[in-house]
Structure formats: C-alpha cells, structure tokens
Amino acid sequence: MLEDEQAKTTAELSEKKKVLEDLSGNLNSAEKEKDTLTNEIRDVSENLSSVKSKMHILSNMEAYYDGYYKSIKTVMNNKEKVPVLKNSILGTVADIIKTEKKYETAVEVALGSAIQNIIVGKETEAGNIIEYLKKNKIGRVTFLPINMLQERSLNRTEQEILKDPSVINTGDMLVKTNPKFESVIKHLLGRILVVDNLDNGFKISRRLGNSIKIVTLQGDVINAGGSVTGGHISSSQNLLGRKREIEECRQSVESSSKLLEQKNNLLNGILADIKKYNETISDTKNEINEKNNLYGMNVSKINMLKEQSEKTAAAIKKYSEEQQFIRKEKENYEENLKNIFSETEELKRLIEEQEQSIQQIVSQNDTNKSRYEEYNNVILKQRDLVAQTTQEIKLKEEKIKNIEAEIQRNNEAKLLKEANLKNIDSEIETADAAIEEYGRKATDLSKEINEINESYLKEKENLDGLQNDIYEYQNKINDANKAITDILDDENKMNVRIERESSKVEEISSKLWEDYELNYAMALKYKDDSISQTRLYNEVNTLKKAIKELGNVNLNSIDEYEEVRERYDFLKKQQKDFIDAKEQLNEVIKELEVQMKDKFVEEFANIRVKFNEVFKKLFNGGTGDVYLEDEEDALNSNIEITVRPPGKKLSKISLLSGGEKSLTAIALLFAILKTKPTPFCILDEIEAALDDANINRFAQYLKEFSKETQFIVITHRKGTMECADTMYGATMEEKGITKLVSMKLSDAVFEGN
C-alpha cells in the first residue's frame, strides 16, 4: 500500500517539476520582455521629454516671434493688447503659408525679408498702425493691404519655360494658404521661378533674358537683371521650418505618448504575468516540498518496516535452527540415557550373580580355604569392580541427572523461544498498529498542512495589502514625479523667458555694436541725460549718412573669418603634426646614427686590417694604416692614412709621390672590396699615374681579385690590357664612323700557341 502511494507521489513530483520548469522558462522570458520593454520605455520617455522640450522652446519662439525684426516682434507681441493692432493685423506672411520641407529654403529665400511683412485688410488699417508706430517710436514695418495688392504671374511666353524639367514651378504654386490670402502670395511669389540647381538656373535665366527672379532648391538666387546671390545658409532663422518642426514635434509627442501608453500597458501585463508566475512557482515549490516530505516519510516508513521484517525473519530463522538443534540434542540425550539404563541393569545383574557366587563360596569355605582365598581375592576384586561399577553407576546417574537438567533447561529454553516467537508476533502486530498510527498521524499532518496553507493564504492577503500600499506609494511617487515634471516645465519656461530676454539684450548689444561699434560699458561713458533725444537722433542720422557714404559693408566677412579660422586651425594642426613627426624623425635619426656609428666602426676596423694586407702585396712590403682622427665622433671625424713603403720612413699620404698616392688609393679600394665584395666593379684609369713595375703588380693583383668580382677596366696601359680576359676598343676606320672592336685574349693566346 505504501509502495503504491510512493509511486503515485513520485509521478506527481515529476509532473510538478516539469510544471515548475515550464513556469521558470515562462518567468525568464517574461523577465527578458520586461527588461526590453523597460529599456524601450526609458528610450521613448527620454525621446518624448526631448521632443516636448524642443516643442516648448519652438512654440515659445513662435509665440514671441523670435527671429523677427525688433519692430515686427514688438508689434506682434502687442497685438492682443492694443486695439488698433488686434482689429487690423491678420498675421505675418510666415504665419499664413505652409510648404513642403524640400521647398522651405527656396520659398524663404524667394520671399526674403517679405516673409516678415504684416498682412492687413485695407490700406487705412496699415495707416493707423503706422501712426501707432510713429507715436510709440517702435520702428518701421512693411504692411501688405490685401485690397491694394496686385497679383503677379508669368505671361504666356514665360509660362512655356515651366515645361522645362529643371523648373519645378513658380513660388506661389509651391505654398499652401487660405484662399483669402492668395492675392498676397501671388503678389510676392507669382513671378519667381524655383529650379533644381544653379547651373540650370543660369540656363533658364539666359532663355528668359534675365527678366525673372530665379531661386534654386539650395537657396541660391539669380536676380532679374543678372546678379547672383548664394552661399551658406544658416538654418537657425528658418521661420517656415520652425512651424513645420512644431507640427512634427506635436505629432511625434502624440505618437510617442500612444507608444508609451501601449508599452506601459504591455509592461503592466507582463508584470502581472510575472507576479502570477511567481505565485504559481511559489505554490508549485510548496507542493513539491510537501510531496518531497511525504515521499521522505514514506521512504523512512518503508525502510523501517523492511528492517523490522528482516530482523523478525532472521529471529524466526535463528529460533527455528535452535529448536531443531535442541530436538536433536534431546534425541541424543534420550538415546544415551537408554544405553546408560541398559548398562546399569546389566551391572545390577552381574552384581547379583557375583553375590550369589560369593554365597556359594562362603558355604564352601570350610571345605576349601585355598579356594576361599582365591574366591576371597576374586571377591575383593569383584568388590573393587562392584565399587568401581557402583562409582561408574553413580557417575552415570549424575550424568543422567545433568542430562535431565540439561533437557530441563533446553525445554525451558524451548518454552522461552516459543514465548519469544509469540513476542515477535506481538511485535509484528504492534508494528502494524504503529503503521496504522502513522497513517493517522499523516492524516493529522495533512490537517496541519491545510491549516498552514490557510495561514499562508492569510499572510498572502496581508502581502497583497502591503503591495497595494506599495502601489499607493508608487502613485504618490508618480504624482511627485509629475509635480517635478511640472516644475521642470516651469523651469524650461523660465529658461525660455530668460533666453528670450537674453536674446533681447544680445540683440540690443549687437545692434549697439553693429550700428555704433560700442559695447554697454563703452556706451555708459557717453550717457548724458542733459542731451535731448531729438538732438541725439539728428546726430545719429548724420553719422549713419556718413557711414553710408563710406561704402558697402563686407557682409561675407564672418564667413571669410570662419574659413580663415578653419584654415588656421587646420594649418595649426598640421604644424603640430609636423613638429611631432620631426621629433619622431629626430629620434629615428639618433637611433640610426648610433647604429651607423657602430656599424661604421666595425667595418672600418675590418678595412683597416685589409688595407695593411693589400698594401703589403701591392708595394712588396712596407706597412699601411688608415685611422680616425676623432674616434669619439666617428661619423664626422677626418680619416687619415699613414704608410711606410719599403725602404722609406713612416709618413702621411700627403707626403708621398703621385704614383705612391695612386697605389695607396688602389690598396684602400681593394681593402674595401675585400671587406664587402661586390659582384661587379668598374675602374676608370685608376692606374694612369703608376709606372710599369707597379702596373704589373696592380694587374696581377686585379687578376687574382677577379675570381670573386667581375671588373670592367677603362685603361690605356699595356700591362693592364695584357692581364684582361676580353678587350673592347673603339676605332675610326672611316672619318666620322666609330666602330667597336672586341677580342677575347684567352682565345687569341690559345690560337697563337
């Protein structure tokens, strides 16, 4: 029964472990998905925050008209406050138009400063606003009264140019606007062509006789009349692009918010799955632990019962063997007892016979004393025998008593063994009762486990309550984060405001510098409250007129400065690279000089030895030496040659005759060749200063040396020619015609012989 329960528990354990493995795999997958989603949510949140910040900045710039001229910015910012502005202004040109991103640069360049013009309904409204500007000394503004504007367009001849593939269209066709502003757009862009590039723009302009303004997609302009404007365009003042970027940011915020919400929902679902998996895994582990405990208890029970059963079987077997042995011993003792009884009866019979014989002998005592003595002796012997037999009988009886006592003890042992067998049977019955008791205890343990599970459920409910508290705290944290976000937004707004005010200050400062070449500190020196504003304005106008008479300002100076600065930085970097390279080369040169010096000194020592050997052969004796004057500075040291021809004193080479100098130089040449042989060498009349005796020694040594090196000798000396293997010469048989002649002297000598 326990074995069946154990097999069932093992199967349940295997099933639970498999379920646990599946749950663990699902949990790992969910954890990975959670990590991936968390990273994605963080990236989306960061991107969303960045886009929101950018949108806030751009929206504030758009709302406060950053990038517009000061006067226009002032008018548009006061629009809602001043009735004359609120009732008249319909917006700026940049406010009323939209275009595709690829046309933004072309349209904005085509409009130029007109993109900041203010649109009004009638000319009277423009006049009222101009009066307001004059009264408040705000500045100058260009107005576009819709009722006065004339639409511009291409004539029929010019419209033919639109068929050219390089022409995209006229500017008014590339923008979208409210129908009531179409006249404004046609007025500004109706006669402006947009083309793909500058080269095609030149072609189109020539075809139209330079009569129409042409703008490329890159922002280059070919004006009517032929002048061309182009170059780098900064994207910081792109008014049309700013509106598009705001819209793109708004769309990006919406899509990112939806994506963030979706991913948060997915993350919540995954977190719920993870929680569910953890709970299920915990329950499964508890069940596995319970099954393992039950399995262990059953194994212990089975082992204990098996051990008890084996002990009982061994005891029964032992008692059976002892009972069998006792039975055999009893049979042996009974057999011995029978034999002893028969011997005793026989001895009693013999005693009776002997006593009868004694009686007969006593009765015959008187008649035969000798026989009496004999019989007496026999009787004594028989008595001794009887006594001995009696002693043996006593011993046998004592042995019988011992045997009977042993039999009695064996019977008692038998009874004891039988009692033990009965006790073992009772123990088996007790073990069965214990097993039943263990079953009842297992039932009680199951009840306790159920109570523990109920307690676990209560603790789990408490844990859920704590988790709910954690969620509440998390919500509070989220609210705090939201408050922090609001504070950050306020901070961004304040930063934008500070930036806007800083921009105003910078604009005033830049205008002060651009118009007067003064900074704020310098301008304070000229502050004088006693001077009237009218006088100041008159002086300013006079100075502006004088500045205007000075000529045009170089508008490209900033770009030129940037180019020069970039060129300077590039050259500075190159200079640094050259200096580093120079230092590296100097290090390499130093290393090479050390190696060269070592190699030179080594080879020079070899040449010094070889020079003495060659000198002795060429001069038939004497000594020659070549050495460095300054061995410490071997590479820059002078080389001195001292020789002692046979029969002369030791002297420097400068004190020798011309022939001796030549032969010494030849000896040095051959010493160098012996130190580092070459396969090929050309000698050009090196023996010209030698006499005939020295010529022969030179030629013979050259002949020996030619075994290792091939020599081409240019010479006019006979002794040298005689030792040559092959001779080449030039002759002029006819005037103006040179002929080469060759002769292999070894063959000529052979033929002569």
Buried (B, 14 or more C-beta within 10 A) or exposed (E): EBEEBBEEBEEBBEEBEEBBEEBEEBBEEBEEBBEEBEEBBEEBBEBBBEBBBBBBBBBBBBEBBBBBBBBBBBBBBBBEEBEBBEEBBBBBBBBBBBBEEEBBBBBBBBBBEBBBBBBBBEEEBBBBBEEBBEEEEBBEBBBBBBEEBEBBEBEEEBEEBEEBEBBBEBBBEBBEBEEEBBBBBBBBBBBBBBBBEBEBBBBBBEEBEBEBBBBBBBBBBBBBEEEEEBEEBEEEEBBBBBBBBBEBBBEBBEEBEEBBEEBBEBBEEBEEBBEBBEEBBEBBEBBBEBBEEBBEBBEEBBEBBEEBEEEBEEBBEEBEEBBEEBEEBBEEBEEBBEEBEEBBEEBEEBBEEBEEBBEEBEEEBEEEEEEBEEBBEBBEEBBEBBEEBEEBBEEBEEBBEEBEEBBEEBEEBBEEBEEBBEEBEEBEEEBEEBBEEBEEEBEEBEEEBEEEBEEBEEEBEEEEEEEEEEEEEEEEEEEEEEEEEEEEEEEBEEBBEEBBEEBBEEBEBEEBBEEBEBEEEEEEEEEEEEEEEEEEEEEEEEEEEEEEEEEEEEEEEEEEEEEEEEEEEEEEEEEEEEEEEEEEEEEEEEEEEEEEBEEBEEEBEBBBEBBBBBBBBBBEEBBBBBBBEEEEEBEEBEEEBBBBBEEEEEEEBEEBEEBBBBBBBBBBBBBBBBBEEEEEBEBEEBBBBBEEEBBBBBBBBBBEBBEEBEBEBEBEBEBBBEBBEEBEEEEEEEEEEEEEEEEEBEEEEEEEE
